[in-house]
Amino acid sequence: MYDTQLLSSLLLASICLIPNRTIRLAALAVSLVMAFIHAIYLKYPSTQLAQLEAIIDKTEHVIQDAEAHCRTGSFILAEANLRLLEVKCSASVIRCHILESRTFMWKNYYQLSRDISACAQVISKALITVQLIMEADQQHKYAVDIQATQTALNHYRTHQLGYCA
């Protein structure tokens, strides 16, 4: 993807290089209109839905990975999986509303946008919860490994000191 802030900075810098004031103002107006259209596009329900589906896919993969590798948190993982399924169902309903709407209405746009945002918040919380479970499990594994290594070193030191004395 590209950095929109960098592109807008470069565009504004290049507009300043236009010597003719009228053309410079026209270029600035066109740039502002394009930025507004881009902002509307990012908030368009179908664009938001595509972003939501990307988060859903990521969450699904993280949950599957956690179920395969984590020894703890199975109940919380089941709850996260339930949230995932609920959001998938809601996303499907939203997709149907988008497909059914033949004419564009601002009321529908606003409601769909709110629904998608609510789904994104739910799935983001579930993703963070699963990632925290995975990190806690990893920390537990590290603690067990540290304890085993310390025990082995203490055992080695005890035997080494016993032979030297």
C-alpha positions as CSV (number, residue, x, y, z in Angstrom):
1,M,0.0,0.0,0.0
2,Y,1.1,3.6,-0.2
3,D,1.4,6.3,2.3
4,T,-1.4,8.8,1.7
5,Q,0.2,11.4,4.0
6,L,3.4,11.3,1.9
7,L,1.5,11.6,-1.3
8,S,-0.5,14.5,-0.1
9,S,2.6,16.3,1.0
10,L,4.3,15.7,-2.3
11,L,1.2,16.9,-4.1
12,L,0.9,20.1,-2.1
13,A,4.6,20.8,-2.5
14,S,4.3,20.3,-6.3
15,I,1.3,22.7,-6.4
16,C,3.5,25.4,-4.8
17,L,5.8,25.1,-7.8
18,I,3.1,26.1,-10.2
19,P,4.0,29.7,-11.2
20,N,0.6,30.9,-12.4
21,R,-1.7,31.8,-9.5
22,T,-5.0,30.8,-11.3
23,I,-3.7,27.4,-12.3
24,R,-2.2,26.9,-8.8
25,L,-5.6,27.6,-7.2
26,A,-7.4,25.3,-9.7
27,A,-4.9,22.5,-9.0
28,L,-5.4,23.0,-5.3
29,A,-9.2,22.9,-5.7
30,V,-8.9,19.7,-7.8
31,S,-6.6,18.2,-5.1
32,L,-9.1,19.0,-2.3
33,V,-12.0,17.5,-4.3
34,M,-9.9,14.3,-4.9
35,A,-9.0,14.1,-1.2
36,F,-12.7,14.4,-0.3
37,I,-13.6,11.7,-2.8
38,H,-10.9,9.5,-1.4
39,A,-12.1,10.0,2.2
40,I,-15.7,9.2,1.1
41,Y,-14.4,6.1,-0.7
42,L,-12.6,4.9,2.5
43,K,-15.9,5.2,4.5
44,Y,-18.0,3.6,1.8
45,P,-19.7,0.5,3.2
46,S,-18.3,-1.9,0.6
47,T,-14.7,-0.6,1.3
48,Q,-15.3,-0.9,5.1
49,L,-16.7,-4.4,4.6
50,A,-13.6,-5.4,2.7
51,Q,-11.5,-4.1,5.5
52,L,-13.7,-6.0,8.0
53,E,-13.3,-9.2,6.1
54,A,-9.5,-8.8,6.2
55,I,-9.7,-8.5,10.0
56,I,-12.0,-11.5,10.2
57,D,-9.6,-13.6,8.1
58,K,-6.7,-12.5,10.3
59,T,-8.6,-13.3,13.5
60,E,-9.7,-16.7,12.2
61,H,-6.0,-17.6,11.5
62,V,-4.9,-16.4,14.9
63,I,-7.6,-18.4,16.6
64,Q,-6.7,-21.6,14.7
65,D,-3.1,-21.1,15.5
66,A,-3.9,-20.5,19.2
67,E,-6.1,-23.6,19.3
68,A,-3.3,-25.7,17.8
69,H,-0.5,-24.4,20.0
70,C,-1.8,-23.0,23.3
71,R,-2.3,-25.3,26.3
72,T,-4.4,-22.9,28.2
73,G,-7.3,-20.6,27.6
74,S,-9.6,-23.0,25.8
75,F,-12.8,-21.5,27.2
76,I,-11.7,-18.0,26.2
77,L,-10.7,-19.3,22.8
78,A,-14.2,-20.8,22.4
79,E,-15.7,-17.4,23.3
80,A,-13.5,-15.7,20.8
81,N,-14.5,-18.2,18.2
82,L,-18.2,-17.5,19.0
83,R,-17.6,-13.8,18.5
84,L,-15.9,-14.6,15.2
85,L,-18.9,-16.6,14.0
86,E,-21.3,-13.8,15.2
87,V,-19.3,-11.2,13.3
88,K,-19.2,-13.4,10.2
89,C,-23.0,-13.7,10.3
90,S,-23.4,-9.9,10.8
91,A,-21.0,-9.3,7.9
92,S,-23.0,-11.6,5.7
93,V,-26.2,-9.7,6.6
94,I,-24.5,-6.4,5.8
95,R,-23.2,-7.8,2.5
96,C,-26.8,-8.7,1.6
97,H,-28.0,-5.2,2.5
98,I,-25.3,-3.8,0.2
99,L,-26.2,-6.1,-2.6
100,E,-30.0,-5.4,-2.2
101,S,-29.7,-1.6,-2.2
102,R,-30.1,-0.5,-5.8
103,T,-30.2,3.2,-5.0
104,F,-27.7,5.0,-2.8
105,M,-29.3,6.5,0.3
106,W,-27.4,8.4,3.0
107,K,-29.5,6.9,5.7
108,N,-28.6,3.4,4.6
109,Y,-25.0,4.5,4.2
110,Y,-24.8,5.8,7.8
111,Q,-26.5,2.7,9.3
112,L,-24.3,0.3,7.3
113,S,-21.2,2.2,8.3
114,R,-22.2,2.1,12.0
115,D,-23.0,-1.7,11.8
116,I,-19.6,-2.4,10.1
117,S,-17.8,-0.3,12.7
118,A,-19.5,-2.2,15.5
119,C,-18.5,-5.5,14.0
120,A,-14.9,-4.3,13.6
121,Q,-14.7,-3.3,17.2
122,V,-16.0,-6.7,18.4
123,I,-13.7,-8.7,16.2
124,S,-10.7,-6.4,17.1
125,K,-11.4,-7.1,20.8
126,A,-11.6,-10.9,20.1
127,L,-8.3,-10.7,18.2
128,I,-6.5,-8.9,21.0
129,T,-7.9,-11.4,23.6
130,V,-6.6,-14.3,21.6
131,Q,-3.2,-12.7,21.0
132,L,-2.9,-12.1,24.8
133,I,-3.7,-15.7,25.5
134,M,-1.0,-16.7,23.0
135,E,1.5,-14.4,24.7
136,A,0.6,-15.7,28.2
137,D,1.1,-19.2,27.0
138,Q,4.4,-18.3,25.5
139,Q,5.5,-16.6,28.7
140,H,4.5,-19.8,30.6
141,K,6.6,-21.9,28.3
142,Y,9.6,-19.5,28.8
143,A,9.1,-19.7,32.6
144,V,9.1,-23.5,32.5
145,D,12.3,-23.5,30.3
146,I,14.0,-21.0,32.6
147,Q,13.2,-23.2,35.6
148,A,14.4,-26.4,33.9
149,T,17.6,-24.7,32.9
150,Q,18.2,-23.3,36.4
151,T,17.6,-26.7,37.9
152,A,20.1,-28.3,35.5
153,L,22.7,-25.6,36.2
154,N,22.2,-26.0,40.0
155,H,22.5,-29.8,39.6
156,Y,25.7,-29.4,37.6
157,R,27.2,-26.9,40.0
158,T,26.4,-29.2,43.0
159,H,28.0,-32.2,41.4
160,Q,31.1,-30.1,40.2
161,L,31.6,-28.7,43.7
162,G,31.2,-32.2,45.2
163,Y,33.9,-33.6,43.0
164,C,36.3,-30.7,43.6
165,A,36.1,-30.8,47.4
